[in-house]
Amino acid sequence: MDARKVLIIEDEKAISDLVKFNLIKEGFETDTAYDGQEGLDKALAGGIDLVLLDVMLPTLDGFEICRRIRDKSEVPIIMLTAKEEEVDKVLGLELGADDYITKPFGLRELIARIKANTRRVASPAAATGASSENVTEFGDLAIDLDRYEIRKRDIPLELTLREFELLRYLAEREDKVITREQLLEDVWGYEYYGDIRTVDVTVRRLREKLEDDSSNPAYVLTKRGVGYYFRRP
């Protein structure tokens, strides 16, 4: 398997160099950018498996970069922020970030999050263009595990890796209510230090792409005060 490539968009060179050094030790390839426009250009050029994105940057801030990347790409994004305000974290998630981590951060935690957000299925079908046989259908919804693809009425949905994994996890446990805490542990894939609102925001994003009417969902339903569950309509 080829090494995963992480683009580090961070204007503090000492932090960028430290992260780069440790990622290389873990077997990753890296690229760096020290201002927002350079980082956006590199992210949109392709060949990146994850973007590590600081919020406070010259030329373009991280929120604007995140928004523009999401307009063109579903590459995983982890936001870096020195701010403690929850609104900044939620805003990043609303704009399409997959995760966030607050400075100062521990390198072990950061590496764990990067690894969790760069998981991929080695897919012979996707690589060769062959037809996939690992498809589960729920009415007009099809989950293709080989291609990491969701199709609704035969039209592919543009989901992030996190959105795909969340939907797959719930669909595999059809009609079972899963708590937010359990979703953080199982879907996010590591000891998660974040807020359960991360789940709520990701569910909201997923519904906007999946449901005919996101305010009246048919697939991903809420059990008030507990969590979420999947039901075929």
ABEGO torsion letter per residue (X at the ends): XBBBBBBBBBABAAAAAAAAAAAAAAGBBBBBBABAAAAAAAAAAEGBABBBBBABBBGBBAAAAAAAAAAABABBBBBBBABABAAAAAAAAAAGBABBBBOBBBAAAAAAAAAAAABBBBBAAAAAGBBBABBBBBEABBBBAAAGBBBBGGBBBBBBAAAAAAAAAAAAABGBBBBAAAAAAAAAGBBBABBAAAAAAAAAAAAAAABABAABBAABBBBBGAEBBBBBX
